[in-house]
């Protein structure tokens, strides 16, 4: 049996509300994938993304669709990265960095959880 390795995959999903949405929400999901090689990790990441395809009705009765568009990244995770404080993934942007900083109560871990219905 081949040794399992860890990979990091960034899945890209986009929402559409109603028949047409000129301001879709794009969800960048950073996922850890375990696989023996890059080809298998890629296939696994695609399956994870496809499983996120969903349609439901929002509070206004509009159909909301989340569509998996593909991967924006797939990379190896070294064993020495999997520890407290280890860097799993990063990306760079341009512009004022303060725009990306949130207060504690705005971080997902402190926000109330909602469920898709």
DRENPA-3360 file (N, C-alpha, C; in nm, 2 decimals, always signed):
BEGIN
1 = XXXXXXXX = +0.08/-0.12/+0.00/+0.00/+0.00/+0.00/+0.09/+0.13/+0.00 ~ +0.06/+0.22/-0.08/+0.13/+0.34/-0.09/+0.11/+0.43/+0.03 ~ +0.22/+0.50/+0.07/+0.21/+0.59/+0.18/+0.12/+0.70/+0.15 ~ +0.03/+0.73/+0.25/-0.06/+0.85/+0.23/+0.01/+0.98/+0.27 ~ -0.01/+1.08/+0.19/+0.05/+1.21/+0.21/-0.06/+1.31/+0.23 ~ -0.03/+1.42/+0.28/-0.13/+1.53/+0.29/-0.11/+1.63/+0.19 ~ -0.22/+1.69/+0.14/-0.22/+1.79/+0.04/-0.31/+1.90/+0.09 ~ -0.29/+2.02/+0.04/-0.39/+2.13/+0.06/-0.45/+2.17/-0.07;
9 = XXXXXXXX = -0.58/+2.17/-0.07/-0.66/+2.21/-0.19/-0.74/+2.33/-0.16 ~ -0.75/+2.42/-0.26/-0.84/+2.54/-0.25/-0.95/+2.52/-0.35 ~ -1.07/+2.49/-0.30/-1.19/+2.48/-0.38/-1.25/+2.61/-0.40 ~ -1.30/+2.64/-0.52/-1.37/+2.76/-0.56/-1.52/+2.73/-0.59 ~ -1.61/+2.79/-0.51/-1.75/+2.78/-0.54/-1.81/+2.92/-0.56 ~ -1.92/+2.92/-0.64/-1.98/+3.05/-0.66/-2.13/+3.04/-0.64 ~ -2.19/+3.14/-0.58/-2.33/+3.14/-0.56/-2.41/+3.21/-0.67 ~ -2.53/+3.18/-0.69/-2.62/+3.25/-0.78/-2.76/+3.25/-0.71;
17 = XXXXXXXX = -2.82/+3.37/-0.69/-2.95/+3.38/-0.63/-3.05/+3.42/-0.74 ~ -3.16/+3.35/-0.75/-3.25/+3.37/-0.86/-3.21/+3.33/-1.00 ~ -3.26/+3.40/-1.10/-3.23/+3.36/-1.24/-3.10/+3.42/-1.28 ~ -3.06/+3.54/-1.22/-2.94/+3.61/-1.26/-2.88/+3.68/-1.14 ~ -2.76/+3.67/-1.12/-2.69/+3.74/-1.01/-2.57/+3.81/-1.05 ~ -2.57/+3.94/-1.05/-2.46/+4.02/-1.10/-2.35/+4.04/-0.99 ~ -2.38/+4.00/-0.87/-2.28/+4.01/-0.76/-2.27/+3.88/-0.69 ~ -2.22/+3.77/-0.76/-2.22/+3.64/-0.69/-2.11/+3.64/-0.58;
25 = XXXXXXXX = -2.14/+3.56/-0.48/-2.05/+3.53/-0.37/-1.96/+3.42/-0.41 ~ -1.83/+3.44/-0.39/-1.73/+3.33/-0.43/-1.67/+3.28/-0.29 ~ -1.68/+3.15/-0.27/-1.64/+3.08/-0.15/-1.51/+3.01/-0.18 ~ -1.40/+3.05/-0.12/-1.27/+2.98/-0.14/-1.25/+2.89/-0.02 ~ -1.26/+2.76/-0.04/-1.25/+2.66/+0.07/-1.12/+2.60/+0.07 ~ -1.04/+2.61/+0.18/-0.91/+2.55/+0.20/-0.93/+2.41/+0.27 ~ -0.90/+2.31/+0.20/-0.93/+2.17/+0.25/-0.80/+2.09/+0.25 ~ -0.79/+2.01/+0.35/-0.68/+1.91/+0.36/-0.72/+1.78/+0.30;
33 = XXXXXXXX = -0.64/+1.73/+0.21/-0.67/+1.60/+0.14/-0.56/+1.50/+0.17 ~ -0.60/+1.38/+0.20/-0.50/+1.27/+0.22/-0.51/+1.18/+0.10 ~ -0.39/+1.15/+0.04/-0.38/+1.07/-0.08/-0.24/+1.02/-0.10 ~ -0.22/+0.91/-0.18/-0.09/+0.86/-0.20/-0.01/+0.94/-0.30 ~ -0.07/+1.02/-0.39/+0.00/+1.10/-0.49/-0.09/+1.22/-0.53 ~ -0.03/+1.30/-0.61/-0.10/+1.43/-0.66/-0.22/+1.40/-0.74 ~ -0.21/+1.30/-0.83/-0.32/+1.27/-0.92/-0.44/+1.22/-0.84 ~ -0.42/+1.14/-0.74/-0.53/+1.09/-0.65/-0.58/+1.21/-0.57;
41 = XXXXXXXX = -0.49/+1.29/-0.52/-0.54/+1.41/-0.44/-0.62/+1.50/-0.52 ~ -0.59/+1.52/-0.65/-0.66/+1.60/-0.74/-0.81/+1.55/-0.76 ~ -0.81/+1.42/-0.78/-0.94/+1.35/-0.80/-1.03/+1.36/-0.67 ~ -0.96/+1.34/-0.56/-1.03/+1.35/-0.43/-1.08/+1.50/-0.41 ~ -1.00/+1.60/-0.43/-1.04/+1.74/-0.42/-1.16/+1.77/-0.51 ~ -1.16/+1.72/-0.63/-1.27/+1.74/-0.72/-1.40/+1.68/-0.67 ~ -1.39/+1.56/-0.61/-1.51/+1.50/-0.55/-1.56/+1.58/-0.43 ~ -1.47/+1.63/-0.35/-1.51/+1.71/-0.23/-1.58/+1.84/-0.29;
49 = XXXXXXXX = -1.53/+1.90/-0.39/-1.59/+2.02/-0.45/-1.73/+1.99/-0.50 ~ -1.74/+1.88/-0.58/-1.87/+1.84/-0.64/-1.97/+1.82/-0.53 ~ -1.93/+1.76/-0.42/-2.03/+1.74/-0.31/-2.08/+1.87/-0.25 ~ -2.02/+1.98/-0.28/-2.07/+2.11/-0.23/-2.17/+2.17/-0.31 ~ -2.20/+2.12/-0.43/-2.30/+2.17/-0.52/-2.43/+2.16/-0.45 ~ -2.51/+2.27/-0.44/-2.63/+2.26/-0.37/-2.73/+2.37/-0.42 ~ -2.86/+2.35/-0.40/-2.96/+2.45/-0.43/-3.06/+2.45/-0.32 ~ -3.10/+2.57/-0.27/-3.20/+2.58/-0.17/-3.27/+2.71/-0.18;
57 = XXXXXXXX = -3.37/+2.73/-0.11/-3.45/+2.86/-0.11/-3.41/+2.95/+0.00 ~ -3.38/+3.08/-0.03/-3.35/+3.17/+0.07/-3.47/+3.23/+0.14 ~ -3.46/+3.32/+0.23/-3.57/+3.37/+0.30/-3.67/+3.45/+0.21 ~ -3.62/+3.49/+0.09/-3.71/+3.56/+0.00/-3.77/+3.47/-0.10 ~ -3.75/+3.34/-0.08/-3.81/+3.24/-0.17/-3.73/+3.22/-0.30 ~ -3.62/+3.29/-0.32/-3.54/+3.27/-0.44/-3.46/+3.14/-0.43 ~ -3.44/+3.08/-0.54/-3.35/+2.96/-0.55/-3.20/+3.01/-0.54 ~ -3.13/+2.96/-0.45/-2.99/+2.99/-0.43/-2.91/+2.87/-0.47;
65 = XXXXXXXX = -2.82/+2.88/-0.56/-2.74/+2.77/-0.61/-2.59/+2.80/-0.58 ~ -2.52/+2.70/-0.52/-2.38/+2.70/-0.50/-2.32/+2.60/-0.60 ~ -2.23/+2.65/-0.69/-2.17/+2.57/-0.79/-2.02/+2.56/-0.77 ~ -1.97/+2.44/-0.77/-1.83/+2.42/-0.76/-1.77/+2.45/-0.90 ~ -1.67/+2.54/-0.90/-1.61/+2.58/-1.03/-1.48/+2.51/-1.06 ~ -1.41/+2.47/-0.96/-1.28/+2.40/-0.97/-1.19/+2.43/-0.86 ~ -1.06/+2.40/-0.88/-0.96/+2.43/-0.78/-0.88/+2.55/-0.82 ~ -0.84/+2.63/-0.72/-0.75/+2.74/-0.75/-0.61/+2.70/-0.71;
73 = XXXXXXXX = -0.59/+2.59/-0.63/-0.46/+2.55/-0.59/-0.47/+2.41/-0.54 ~ -0.36/+2.33/-0.55/-0.34/+2.20/-0.49/-0.19/+2.19/-0.47 ~ -0.15/+2.16/-0.35/-0.01/+2.15/-0.32/+0.02/+2.05/-0.21 ~ +0.14/+2.00/-0.20/+0.18/+1.91/-0.10/+0.19/+1.98/+0.04 ~ +0.16/+1.91/+0.14/+0.19/+1.95/+0.28/+0.30/+1.87/+0.34 ~ +0.40/+1.93/+0.38/+0.51/+1.85/+0.44/+0.47/+1.81/+0.58 ~ +0.52/+1.70/+0.62/+0.49/+1.65/+0.76/+0.53/+1.76/+0.86 ~ +0.64/+1.83/+0.84/+0.68/+1.93/+0.94/+0.59/+2.06/+0.94;
81 = XXXXXXXX = +0.49/+2.06/+0.85/+0.40/+2.18/+0.85/+0.28/+2.14/+0.94 ~ +0.26/+2.02/+0.97/+0.14/+1.98/+1.04/+0.17/+1.98/+1.19 ~ +0.18/+2.10/+1.25/+0.20/+2.11/+1.39/+0.13/+2.25/+1.43 ~ +0.12/+2.27/+1.56/+0.06/+2.39/+1.61/+0.14/+2.51/+1.56 ~ +0.08/+2.60/+1.49/+0.14/+2.72/+1.43/+0.20/+2.70/+1.29 ~ +0.19/+2.57/+1.24/+0.25/+2.55/+1.11/+0.17/+2.61/+1.00 ~ +0.24/+2.66/+0.90/+0.17/+2.73/+0.78/+0.11/+2.62/+0.69 ~ -0.02/+2.62/+0.67/-0.08/+2.53/+0.58/-0.09/+2.58/+0.44;
89 = XXXXXXXX = -0.13/+2.71/+0.43/-0.15/+2.77/+0.30/-0.15/+2.92/+0.31 ~ -0.10/+2.99/+0.21/-0.11/+3.14/+0.21/-0.12/+3.19/+0.07 ~ -0.17/+3.31/+0.05/-0.17/+3.38/-0.08/-0.15/+3.53/-0.05 ~ -0.11/+3.60/-0.16/-0.08/+3.74/-0.15/-0.18/+3.82/-0.23 ~ -0.21/+3.94/-0.18/-0.30/+4.03/-0.25/-0.23/+4.17/-0.25 ~ -0.28/+4.26/-0.33/-0.23/+4.40/-0.33/-0.34/+4.49/-0.27 ~ -0.29/+4.60/-0.21/-0.38/+4.69/-0.15/-0.37/+4.70/+0.00 ~ -0.44/+4.78/+0.07/-0.43/+4.80/+0.21/-0.47/+4.67/+0.28;
97 = XXXXXXXX = -0.37/+4.61/+0.36/-0.39/+4.49/+0.43/-0.50/+4.49/+0.54 ~ -0.52/+4.61/+0.60/-0.62/+4.63/+0.70/-0.76/+4.59/+0.66 ~ -0.78/+4.60/+0.53/-0.92/+4.56/+0.48/-0.95/+4.42/+0.50 ~ -0.85/+4.33/+0.52/-0.87/+4.19/+0.54/-0.88/+4.15/+0.68 ~ -0.85/+4.24/+0.77/-0.84/+4.21/+0.92/-0.98/+4.23/+0.98 ~ -1.02/+4.13/+1.06/-1.15/+4.13/+1.12/-1.13/+4.13/+1.28 ~ -1.23/+4.19/+1.34/-1.23/+4.19/+1.49/-1.26/+4.05/+1.54 ~ -1.23/+4.02/+1.66/-1.25/+3.88/+1.72/-1.39/+3.83/+1.69;
105 = XXXXXXXX = -1.49/+3.91/+1.72/-1.63/+3.87/+1.71/-1.67/+3.84/+1.57 ~ -1.59/+3.89/+1.47/-1.62/+3.87/+1.33/-1.56/+3.74/+1.28 ~ -1.47/+3.68/+1.35/-1.41/+3.55/+1.31/-1.50/+3.44/+1.32 ~ -1.50/+3.35/+1.22/-1.59/+3.24/+1.21/-1.60/+3.16/+1.34 ~ -1.50/+3.13/+1.41/-1.50/+3.05/+1.53/-1.58/+3.11/+1.64 ~ -1.60/+3.25/+1.64/-1.68/+3.31/+1.74/-1.82/+3.35/+1.69 ~ -1.85/+3.33/+1.57/-1.98/+3.37/+1.51/-2.08/+3.25/+1.53 ~ -2.20/+3.28/+1.55/-2.30/+3.17/+1.56/-2.31/+3.09/+1.43;
113 = XXXXX = -2.32/+2.96/+1.44/-2.33/+2.88/+1.33/-2.47/+2.88/+1.27 ~ -2.47/+2.88/+1.13/-2.60/+2.87/+1.06/-2.59/+2.75/+0.98 ~ -2.71/+2.69/+0.95/-2.71/+2.57/+0.87/-2.79/+2.60/+0.74 ~ -2.75/+2.53/+0.63/-2.82/+2.54/+0.50/-2.96/+2.47/+0.52 ~ -3.06/+2.54/+0.47/-3.19/+2.47/+0.47/-3.25/+2.48/+0.34;
% end
